[in-house]
Amino acid sequence: MWFWLTMLAIGALHVPLILFIPWTTRWIPAPVIIPFAIADLIVVLAIVSVVGKLVEGPNAPEA
């Protein structure tokens, strides 16, 4: 349950990013976009990891 609530919050944080940033109508090459996508992925995974550790508590077994 905590995972899906975290993903819902992350998705909600992405909505203003998509709606309020002035996007260009021009084509942007993939090598320019990929670093931003990777950075976003790393931040999302870090948030899920931190929330998972907080929810499971200090006595959770290591995976």
mmJSON file of the N, C-alpha and C atoms, coordinates in Angstrom:
{"data_MODEL":{"atom_site":{
"group_PDB":["ATOM","ATOM","ATOM","ATOM","ATOM","ATOM","ATOM","ATOM","ATOM","ATOM","ATOM","ATOM","ATOM","ATOM","ATOM","ATOM","ATOM","ATOM","ATOM","ATOM","ATOM","ATOM","ATOM","ATOM","ATOM","ATOM","ATOM","ATOM","ATOM","ATOM","ATOM","ATOM","ATOM","ATOM","ATOM","ATOM","ATOM","ATOM","ATOM","ATOM","ATOM","ATOM","ATOM","ATOM","ATOM","ATOM","ATOM","ATOM","ATOM","ATOM","ATOM","ATOM","ATOM","ATOM","ATOM","ATOM","ATOM","ATOM","ATOM","ATOM","ATOM","ATOM","ATOM","ATOM","ATOM","ATOM","ATOM","ATOM","ATOM","ATOM","ATOM","ATOM","ATOM","ATOM","ATOM","ATOM","ATOM","ATOM","ATOM","ATOM","ATOM","ATOM","ATOM","ATOM","ATOM","ATOM","ATOM","ATOM","ATOM","ATOM","ATOM","ATOM","ATOM","ATOM","ATOM","ATOM","ATOM","ATOM","ATOM","ATOM","ATOM","ATOM","ATOM","ATOM","ATOM","ATOM","ATOM","ATOM","ATOM","ATOM","ATOM","ATOM","ATOM","ATOM","ATOM","ATOM","ATOM","ATOM","ATOM","ATOM","ATOM","ATOM","ATOM","ATOM","ATOM","ATOM","ATOM","ATOM","ATOM","ATOM","ATOM","ATOM","ATOM","ATOM","ATOM","ATOM","ATOM","ATOM","ATOM","ATOM","ATOM","ATOM","ATOM","ATOM","ATOM","ATOM","ATOM","ATOM","ATOM","ATOM","ATOM","ATOM","ATOM","ATOM","ATOM","ATOM","ATOM","ATOM","ATOM","ATOM","ATOM","ATOM","ATOM","ATOM","ATOM","ATOM","ATOM","ATOM","ATOM","ATOM","ATOM","ATOM","ATOM","ATOM","ATOM","ATOM","ATOM","ATOM","ATOM","ATOM","ATOM","ATOM","ATOM","ATOM","ATOM","ATOM","ATOM","ATOM","ATOM"],
"id":[1,2,3,4,5,6,7,8,9,10,11,12,13,14,15,16,17,18,19,20,21,22,23,24,25,26,27,28,29,30,31,32,33,34,35,36,37,38,39,40,41,42,43,44,45,46,47,48,49,50,51,52,53,54,55,56,57,58,59,60,61,62,63,64,65,66,67,68,69,70,71,72,73,74,75,76,77,78,79,80,81,82,83,84,85,86,87,88,89,90,91,92,93,94,95,96,97,98,99,100,101,102,103,104,105,106,107,108,109,110,111,112,113,114,115,116,117,118,119,120,121,122,123,124,125,126,127,128,129,130,131,132,133,134,135,136,137,138,139,140,141,142,143,144,145,146,147,148,149,150,151,152,153,154,155,156,157,158,159,160,161,162,163,164,165,166,167,168,169,170,171,172,173,174,175,176,177,178,179,180,181,182,183,184,185,186,187,188,189],
"type_symbol":["N","C","C","N","C","C","N","C","C","N","C","C","N","C","C","N","C","C","N","C","C","N","C","C","N","C","C","N","C","C","N","C","C","N","C","C","N","C","C","N","C","C","N","C","C","N","C","C","N","C","C","N","C","C","N","C","C","N","C","C","N","C","C","N","C","C","N","C","C","N","C","C","N","C","C","N","C","C","N","C","C","N","C","C","N","C","C","N","C","C","N","C","C","N","C","C","N","C","C","N","C","C","N","C","C","N","C","C","N","C","C","N","C","C","N","C","C","N","C","C","N","C","C","N","C","C","N","C","C","N","C","C","N","C","C","N","C","C","N","C","C","N","C","C","N","C","C","N","C","C","N","C","C","N","C","C","N","C","C","N","C","C","N","C","C","N","C","C","N","C","C","N","C","C","N","C","C","N","C","C","N","C","C","N","C","C","N","C","C"],
"label_atom_id":["N","CA","C","N","CA","C","N","CA","C","N","CA","C","N","CA","C","N","CA","C","N","CA","C","N","CA","C","N","CA","C","N","CA","C","N","CA","C","N","CA","C","N","CA","C","N","CA","C","N","CA","C","N","CA","C","N","CA","C","N","CA","C","N","CA","C","N","CA","C","N","CA","C","N","CA","C","N","CA","C","N","CA","C","N","CA","C","N","CA","C","N","CA","C","N","CA","C","N","CA","C","N","CA","C","N","CA","C","N","CA","C","N","CA","C","N","CA","C","N","CA","C","N","CA","C","N","CA","C","N","CA","C","N","CA","C","N","CA","C","N","CA","C","N","CA","C","N","CA","C","N","CA","C","N","CA","C","N","CA","C","N","CA","C","N","CA","C","N","CA","C","N","CA","C","N","CA","C","N","CA","C","N","CA","C","N","CA","C","N","CA","C","N","CA","C","N","CA","C","N","CA","C","N","CA","C","N","CA","C","N","CA","C","N","CA","C","N","CA","C"],
"label_alt_id":[null,null,null,null,null,null,null,null,null,null,null,null,null,null,null,null,null,null,null,null,null,null,null,null,null,null,null,null,null,null,null,null,null,null,null,null,null,null,null,null,null,null,null,null,null,null,null,null,null,null,null,null,null,null,null,null,null,null,null,null,null,null,null,null,null,null,null,null,null,null,null,null,null,null,null,null,null,null,null,null,null,null,null,null,null,null,null,null,null,null,null,null,null,null,null,null,null,null,null,null,null,null,null,null,null,null,null,null,null,null,null,null,null,null,null,null,null,null,null,null,null,null,null,null,null,null,null,null,null,null,null,null,null,null,null,null,null,null,null,null,null,null,null,null,null,null,null,null,null,null,null,null,null,null,null,null,null,null,null,null,null,null,null,null,null,null,null,null,null,null,null,null,null,null,null,null,null,null,null,null,null,null,null,null,null,null,null,null,null],
"label_comp_id":["MET","MET","MET","TRP","TRP","TRP","PHE","PHE","PHE","TRP","TRP","TRP","LEU","LEU","LEU","THR","THR","THR","MET","MET","MET","LEU","LEU","LEU","ALA","ALA","ALA","ILE","ILE","ILE","GLY","GLY","GLY","ALA","ALA","ALA","LEU","LEU","LEU","HIS","HIS","HIS","VAL","VAL","VAL","PRO","PRO","PRO","LEU","LEU","LEU","ILE","ILE","ILE","LEU","LEU","LEU","PHE","PHE","PHE","ILE","ILE","ILE","PRO","PRO","PRO","TRP","TRP","TRP","THR","THR","THR","THR","THR","THR","ARG","ARG","ARG","TRP","TRP","TRP","ILE","ILE","ILE","PRO","PRO","PRO","ALA","ALA","ALA","PRO","PRO","PRO","VAL","VAL","VAL","ILE","ILE","ILE","ILE","ILE","ILE","PRO","PRO","PRO","PHE","PHE","PHE","ALA","ALA","ALA","ILE","ILE","ILE","ALA","ALA","ALA","ASP","ASP","ASP","LEU","LEU","LEU","ILE","ILE","ILE","VAL","VAL","VAL","VAL","VAL","VAL","LEU","LEU","LEU","ALA","ALA","ALA","ILE","ILE","ILE","VAL","VAL","VAL","SER","SER","SER","VAL","VAL","VAL","VAL","VAL","VAL","GLY","GLY","GLY","LYS","LYS","LYS","LEU","LEU","LEU","VAL","VAL","VAL","GLU","GLU","GLU","GLY","GLY","GLY","PRO","PRO","PRO","ASN","ASN","ASN","ALA","ALA","ALA","PRO","PRO","PRO","GLU","GLU","GLU","ALA","ALA","ALA"],
"label_asym_id":["A","A","A","A","A","A","A","A","A","A","A","A","A","A","A","A","A","A","A","A","A","A","A","A","A","A","A","A","A","A","A","A","A","A","A","A","A","A","A","A","A","A","A","A","A","A","A","A","A","A","A","A","A","A","A","A","A","A","A","A","A","A","A","A","A","A","A","A","A","A","A","A","A","A","A","A","A","A","A","A","A","A","A","A","A","A","A","A","A","A","A","A","A","A","A","A","A","A","A","A","A","A","A","A","A","A","A","A","A","A","A","A","A","A","A","A","A","A","A","A","A","A","A","A","A","A","A","A","A","A","A","A","A","A","A","A","A","A","A","A","A","A","A","A","A","A","A","A","A","A","A","A","A","A","A","A","A","A","A","A","A","A","A","A","A","A","A","A","A","A","A","A","A","A","A","A","A","A","A","A","A","A","A","A","A","A","A","A","A"],
"label_entity_id":["1","1","1","1","1","1","1","1","1","1","1","1","1","1","1","1","1","1","1","1","1","1","1","1","1","1","1","1","1","1","1","1","1","1","1","1","1","1","1","1","1","1","1","1","1","1","1","1","1","1","1","1","1","1","1","1","1","1","1","1","1","1","1","1","1","1","1","1","1","1","1","1","1","1","1","1","1","1","1","1","1","1","1","1","1","1","1","1","1","1","1","1","1","1","1","1","1","1","1","1","1","1","1","1","1","1","1","1","1","1","1","1","1","1","1","1","1","1","1","1","1","1","1","1","1","1","1","1","1","1","1","1","1","1","1","1","1","1","1","1","1","1","1","1","1","1","1","1","1","1","1","1","1","1","1","1","1","1","1","1","1","1","1","1","1","1","1","1","1","1","1","1","1","1","1","1","1","1","1","1","1","1","1","1","1","1","1","1","1"],
"label_seq_id":[1,1,1,2,2,2,3,3,3,4,4,4,5,5,5,6,6,6,7,7,7,8,8,8,9,9,9,10,10,10,11,11,11,12,12,12,13,13,13,14,14,14,15,15,15,16,16,16,17,17,17,18,18,18,19,19,19,20,20,20,21,21,21,22,22,22,23,23,23,24,24,24,25,25,25,26,26,26,27,27,27,28,28,28,29,29,29,30,30,30,31,31,31,32,32,32,33,33,33,34,34,34,35,35,35,36,36,36,37,37,37,38,38,38,39,39,39,40,40,40,41,41,41,42,42,42,43,43,43,44,44,44,45,45,45,46,46,46,47,47,47,48,48,48,49,49,49,50,50,50,51,51,51,52,52,52,53,53,53,54,54,54,55,55,55,56,56,56,57,57,57,58,58,58,59,59,59,60,60,60,61,61,61,62,62,62,63,63,63],
"pdbx_PDB_ins_code":[null,null,null,null,null,null,null,null,null,null,null,null,null,null,null,null,null,null,null,null,null,null,null,null,null,null,null,null,null,null,null,null,null,null,null,null,null,null,null,null,null,null,null,null,null,null,null,null,null,null,null,null,null,null,null,null,null,null,null,null,null,null,null,null,null,null,null,null,null,null,null,null,null,null,null,null,null,null,null,null,null,null,null,null,null,null,null,null,null,null,null,null,null,null,null,null,null,null,null,null,null,null,null,null,null,null,null,null,null,null,null,null,null,null,null,null,null,null,null,null,null,null,null,null,null,null,null,null,null,null,null,null,null,null,null,null,null,null,null,null,null,null,null,null,null,null,null,null,null,null,null,null,null,null,null,null,null,null,null,null,null,null,null,null,null,null,null,null,null,null,null,null,null,null,null,null,null,null,null,null,null,null,null,null,null,null,null,null,null],
"Cartn_x":[0.818,0.0,0.87,1.943,2.802,3.436,3.745,4.37,3.436,2.172,1.245,0.899,0.85,0.623,1.808,3.01,4.206,4.203,3.833,3.793,2.722,1.606,0.556,1.07,1.799,2.363,3.4,4.239,5.252,4.583,3.55,2.799,2.157,1.622,1.009,2.045,3.273,4.335,4.792,4.589,4.964,3.944,2.711,1.672,2.03,2.417,2.799,4.007,4.919,6.083,5.641,4.683,4.206,3.35,2.518,1.56,2.14,3.062,3.47,4.808,5.574,6.832,6.519,7.01,6.74,7.559,6.898,7.561,7.639,8.692,8.866,8.114,7.764,7.13,8.168,9.412,10.486,10.931,11.545,12.074,13.336,13.443,14.623,15.26,16.544,17.186,17.195,17.104,17.067,18.281,19.502,20.639,20.523,19.703,19.488,18.477,17.476,16.408,16.822,17.633,17.983,18.577,19.494,20.015,18.923,17.94,16.839,15.976,15.73,14.932,15.654,16.955,17.73,17.761,17.933,17.927,16.573,15.488,14.153,13.975,14.424,14.327,15.089,16.287,17.094,16.393,15.814,15.099,13.878,13.119,11.941,12.354,13.378,13.835,14.351,15.025,15.514,14.348,13.331,12.159,11.473,11.281,10.642,11.491,12.799,13.678,13.588,13.615,13.547,12.201,11.12,9.798,9.691,10.208,10.181,10.918,12.071,12.831,12.105,11.443,10.693,9.482,8.811,7.613,7.96,9.014,9.371,10.04,10.611,11.218,12.654,13.317,14.745,15.008,14.013,14.231,13.883,13.639,13.28,14.501,14.3,15.432,15.973,17.263,17.894,17.623,17.376,17.083,18.357],
"Cartn_y":[-1.19,0.0,1.266,1.264,2.446,2.747,1.693,1.9,2.675,2.26,2.913,4.322,4.544,5.911,6.812,6.255,7.01,7.314,6.333,6.555,7.571,7.556,8.549,9.956,10.096,11.4,11.847,10.929,11.273,11.676,10.934,11.294,12.659,12.953,14.264,15.385,15.101,16.108,16.312,15.315,15.447,16.27,16.329,17.057,18.529,19.27,20.67,20.793,19.851,19.856,19.78,18.924,18.751,19.926,20.441,21.473,22.885,23.215,24.607,24.96,23.97,24.277,24.533,25.628,25.916,24.982,23.976,22.999,23.545,23.203,23.637,22.705,23.23,22.398,21.825,22.222,21.722,20.346,19.606,18.291,18.444,17.64,17.649,16.268,16.192,14.889,14.104,12.8,11.917,12.099,12.265,12.447,13.677,14.64,15.814,15.496,14.684,14.361,13.273,12.335,11.171,11.549,12.51,12.845,13.314,14.054,14.499,13.316,12.395,11.211,10.335,10.174,9.366,10.024,11.339,12.053,11.908,12.015,11.847,10.43,9.442,8.049,7.834,8.387,8.237,8.883,10.062,10.731,9.917,9.393,8.586,7.332,6.642,5.434,5.754,6.879,7.279,7.565,8.248,8.545,7.25,6.325,5.047,4.283,4.314,3.621,4.215,5.53,6.194,5.927,6.059,5.808,4.349,3.436,2.021,1.751,2.376,2.207,2.823,3.956,4.582,3.751,3.167,2.387,1.057,0.401,-0.909,-0.834,0.3,0.464,-0.031,0.216,-0.11,-1.613,-2.395,-3.814,-4.695,-4.08,-4.851,-5.621,-6.845,-7.622,-7.006,-7.082,-6.559,-7.503,-6.948,-7.77,-8.151],
"Cartn_z":[0.0,0.0,0.0,0.808,0.878,-0.474,-1.237,-2.546,-3.468,-3.532,-4.449,-3.991,-2.7,-2.222,-2.564,-2.459,-2.832,-4.324,-5.134,-6.584,-6.963,-6.244,-6.479,-6.169,-5.067,-4.708,-5.741,-6.189,-7.192,-8.504,-8.883,-10.089,-9.967,-8.783,-8.558,-8.638,-8.214,-8.319,-9.765,-10.607,-12.013,-12.814,-12.353,-13.097,-13.285,-12.235,-12.472,-13.407,-13.307,-14.198,-15.656,-15.925,-17.297,-17.739,-16.852,-17.249,-17.288,-16.391,-16.244,-16.88,-17.292,-17.977,-19.45,-19.991,-21.409,-22.317,-22.862,-23.722,-25.136,-25.821,-27.204,-28.142,-29.306,-30.329,-31.279,-31.094,-31.946,-31.477,-32.376,-32.069,-31.228,-30.184,-29.318,-29.412,-29.728,-29.865,-28.549,-28.657,-27.49,-26.573,-27.1,-26.188,-25.292,-25.665,-24.821,-23.719,-24.031,-23.086,-22.096,-22.533,-21.715,-20.348,-20.234,-18.9,-17.927,-18.425,-17.567,-17.14,-18.052,-17.725,-16.705,-16.865,-15.917,-14.543,-14.519,-13.235,-12.548,-13.307,-12.753,-12.214,-12.95,-12.509,-11.199,-11.107,-9.888,-8.693,-8.893,-7.808,-7.377,-8.338,-8.009,-7.241,-7.696,-7.006,-5.604,-5.453,-4.128,-3.188,-3.682,-2.853,-2.426,-3.359,-3.024,-2.012,-2.167,-1.237,0.168,0.272,1.574,2.24,1.488,2.066,2.501,1.709,2.075,3.372,3.548,4.793,5.979,5.761,6.843,7.261,6.289,6.582,7.235,6.762,7.281,8.649,8.965,10.283,10.347,11.457,11.577,11.749,12.119,12.37,11.175,10.014,8.818,8.333,7.835,7.323,6.032,5.848,4.641,3.487,2.319,1.133,0.419],
"occupancy":[1.0,1.0,1.0,1.0,1.0,1.0,1.0,1.0,1.0,1.0,1.0,1.0,1.0,1.0,1.0,1.0,1.0,1.0,1.0,1.0,1.0,1.0,1.0,1.0,1.0,1.0,1.0,1.0,1.0,1.0,1.0,1.0,1.0,1.0,1.0,1.0,1.0,1.0,1.0,1.0,1.0,1.0,1.0,1.0,1.0,1.0,1.0,1.0,1.0,1.0,1.0,1.0,1.0,1.0,1.0,1.0,1.0,1.0,1.0,1.0,1.0,1.0,1.0,1.0,1.0,1.0,1.0,1.0,1.0,1.0,1.0,1.0,1.0,1.0,1.0,1.0,1.0,1.0,1.0,1.0,1.0,1.0,1.0,1.0,1.0,1.0,1.0,1.0,1.0,1.0,1.0,1.0,1.0,1.0,1.0,1.0,1.0,1.0,1.0,1.0,1.0,1.0,1.0,1.0,1.0,1.0,1.0,1.0,1.0,1.0,1.0,1.0,1.0,1.0,1.0,1.0,1.0,1.0,1.0,1.0,1.0,1.0,1.0,1.0,1.0,1.0,1.0,1.0,1.0,1.0,1.0,1.0,1.0,1.0,1.0,1.0,1.0,1.0,1.0,1.0,1.0,1.0,1.0,1.0,1.0,1.0,1.0,1.0,1.0,1.0,1.0,1.0,1.0,1.0,1.0,1.0,1.0,1.0,1.0,1.0,1.0,1.0,1.0,1.0,1.0,1.0,1.0,1.0,1.0,1.0,1.0,1.0,1.0,1.0,1.0,1.0,1.0,1.0,1.0,1.0,1.0,1.0,1.0,1.0,1.0,1.0,1.0,1.0,1.0],
"B_iso_or_equiv":[0.0,0.0,0.0,0.0,0.0,0.0,0.0,0.0,0.0,0.0,0.0,0.0,0.0,0.0,0.0,0.0,0.0,0.0,0.0,0.0,0.0,0.0,0.0,0.0,0.0,0.0,0.0,0.0,0.0,0.0,0.0,0.0,0.0,0.0,0.0,0.0,0.0,0.0,0.0,0.0,0.0,0.0,0.0,0.0,0.0,0.0,0.0,0.0,0.0,0.0,0.0,0.0,0.0,0.0,0.0,0.0,0.0,0.0,0.0,0.0,0.0,0.0,0.0,0.0,0.0,0.0,0.0,0.0,0.0,0.0,0.0,0.0,0.0,0.0,0.0,0.0,0.0,0.0,0.0,0.0,0.0,0.0,0.0,0.0,0.0,0.0,0.0,0.0,0.0,0.0,0.0,0.0,0.0,0.0,0.0,0.0,0.0,0.0,0.0,0.0,0.0,0.0,0.0,0.0,0.0,0.0,0.0,0.0,0.0,0.0,0.0,0.0,0.0,0.0,0.0,0.0,0.0,0.0,0.0,0.0,0.0,0.0,0.0,0.0,0.0,0.0,0.0,0.0,0.0,0.0,0.0,0.0,0.0,0.0,0.0,0.0,0.0,0.0,0.0,0.0,0.0,0.0,0.0,0.0,0.0,0.0,0.0,0.0,0.0,0.0,0.0,0.0,0.0,0.0,0.0,0.0,0.0,0.0,0.0,0.0,0.0,0.0,0.0,0.0,0.0,0.0,0.0,0.0,0.0,0.0,0.0,0.0,0.0,0.0,0.0,0.0,0.0,0.0,0.0,0.0,0.0,0.0,0.0,0.0,0.0,0.0,0.0,0.0,0.0],
"pdbx_formal_charge":[null,null,null,null,null,null,null,null,null,null,null,null,null,null,null,null,null,null,null,null,null,null,null,null,null,null,null,null,null,null,null,null,null,null,null,null,null,null,null,null,null,null,null,null,null,null,null,null,null,null,null,null,null,null,null,null,null,null,null,null,null,null,null,null,null,null,null,null,null,null,null,null,null,null,null,null,null,null,null,null,null,null,null,null,null,null,null,null,null,null,null,null,null,null,null,null,null,null,null,null,null,null,null,null,null,null,null,null,null,null,null,null,null,null,null,null,null,null,null,null,null,null,null,null,null,null,null,null,null,null,null,null,null,null,null,null,null,null,null,null,null,null,null,null,null,null,null,null,null,null,null,null,null,null,null,null,null,null,null,null,null,null,null,null,null,null,null,null,null,null,null,null,null,null,null,null,null,null,null,null,null,null,null,null,null,null,null,null,null],
"auth_seq_id":[1,1,1,2,2,2,3,3,3,4,4,4,5,5,5,6,6,6,7,7,7,8,8,8,9,9,9,10,10,10,11,11,11,12,12,12,13,13,13,14,14,14,15,15,15,16,16,16,17,17,17,18,18,18,19,19,19,20,20,20,21,21,21,22,22,22,23,23,23,24,24,24,25,25,25,26,26,26,27,27,27,28,28,28,29,29,29,30,30,30,31,31,31,32,32,32,33,33,33,34,34,34,35,35,35,36,36,36,37,37,37,38,38,38,39,39,39,40,40,40,41,41,41,42,42,42,43,43,43,44,44,44,45,45,45,46,46,46,47,47,47,48,48,48,49,49,49,50,50,50,51,51,51,52,52,52,53,53,53,54,54,54,55,55,55,56,56,56,57,57,57,58,58,58,59,59,59,60,60,60,61,61,61,62,62,62,63,63,63],
"auth_comp_id":["MET","MET","MET","TRP","TRP","TRP","PHE","PHE","PHE","TRP","TRP","TRP","LEU","LEU","LEU","THR","THR","THR","MET","MET","MET","LEU","LEU","LEU","ALA","ALA","ALA","ILE","ILE","ILE","GLY","GLY","GLY","ALA","ALA","ALA","LEU","LEU","LEU","HIS","HIS","HIS","VAL","VAL","VAL","PRO","PRO","PRO","LEU","LEU","LEU","ILE","ILE","ILE","LEU","LEU","LEU","PHE","PHE","PHE","ILE","ILE","ILE","PRO","PRO","PRO","TRP","TRP","TRP","THR","THR","THR","THR","THR","THR","ARG","ARG","ARG","TRP","TRP","TRP","ILE","ILE","ILE","PRO","PRO","PRO","ALA","ALA","ALA","PRO","PRO","PRO","VAL","VAL","VAL","ILE","ILE","ILE","ILE","ILE","ILE","PRO","PRO","PRO","PHE","PHE","PHE","ALA","ALA","ALA","ILE","ILE","ILE","ALA","ALA","ALA","ASP","ASP","ASP","LEU","LEU","LEU","ILE","ILE","ILE","VAL","VAL","VAL","VAL","VAL","VAL","LEU","LEU","LEU","ALA","ALA","ALA","ILE","ILE","ILE","VAL","VAL","VAL","SER","SER","SER","VAL","VAL","VAL","VAL","VAL","VAL","GLY","GLY","GLY","LYS","LYS","LYS","LEU","LEU","LEU","VAL","VAL","VAL","GLU","GLU","GLU","GLY","GLY","GLY","PRO","PRO","PRO","ASN","ASN","ASN","ALA","ALA","ALA","PRO","PRO","PRO","GLU","GLU","GLU","ALA","ALA","ALA"],
"auth_asym_id":["A","A","A","A","A","A","A","A","A","A","A","A","A","A","A","A","A","A","A","A","A","A","A","A","A","A","A","A","A","A","A","A","A","A","A","A","A","A","A","A","A","A","A","A","A","A","A","A","A","A","A","A","A","A","A","A","A","A","A","A","A","A","A","A","A","A","A","A","A","A","A","A","A","A","A","A","A","A","A","A","A","A","A","A","A","A","A","A","A","A","A","A","A","A","A","A","A","A","A","A","A","A","A","A","A","A","A","A","A","A","A","A","A","A","A","A","A","A","A","A","A","A","A","A","A","A","A","A","A","A","A","A","A","A","A","A","A","A","A","A","A","A","A","A","A","A","A","A","A","A","A","A","A","A","A","A","A","A","A","A","A","A","A","A","A","A","A","A","A","A","A","A","A","A","A","A","A","A","A","A","A","A","A","A","A","A","A","A","A"],
"auth_atom_id":["N","CA","C","N","CA","C","N","CA","C","N","CA","C","N","CA","C","N","CA","C","N","CA","C","N","CA","C","N","CA","C","N","CA","C","N","CA","C","N","CA","C","N","CA","C","N","CA","C","N","CA","C","N","CA","C","N","CA","C","N","CA","C","N","CA","C","N","CA","C","N","CA","C","N","CA","C","N","CA","C","N","CA","C","N","CA","C","N","CA","C","N","CA","C","N","CA","C","N","CA","C","N","CA","C","N","CA","C","N","CA","C","N","CA","C","N","CA","C","N","CA","C","N","CA","C","N","CA","C","N","CA","C","N","CA","C","N","CA","C","N","CA","C","N","CA","C","N","CA","C","N","CA","C","N","CA","C","N","CA","C","N","CA","C","N","CA","C","N","CA","C","N","CA","C","N","CA","C","N","CA","C","N","CA","C","N","CA","C","N","CA","C","N","CA","C","N","CA","C","N","CA","C","N","CA","C","N","CA","C","N","CA","C","N","CA","C","N","CA","C"],
"pdbx_PDB_model_num":[1,1,1,1,1,1,1,1,1,1,1,1,1,1,1,1,1,1,1,1,1,1,1,1,1,1,1,1,1,1,1,1,1,1,1,1,1,1,1,1,1,1,1,1,1,1,1,1,1,1,1,1,1,1,1,1,1,1,1,1,1,1,1,1,1,1,1,1,1,1,1,1,1,1,1,1,1,1,1,1,1,1,1,1,1,1,1,1,1,1,1,1,1,1,1,1,1,1,1,1,1,1,1,1,1,1,1,1,1,1,1,1,1,1,1,1,1,1,1,1,1,1,1,1,1,1,1,1,1,1,1,1,1,1,1,1,1,1,1,1,1,1,1,1,1,1,1,1,1,1,1,1,1,1,1,1,1,1,1,1,1,1,1,1,1,1,1,1,1,1,1,1,1,1,1,1,1,1,1,1,1,1,1,1,1,1,1,1,1]
}}}
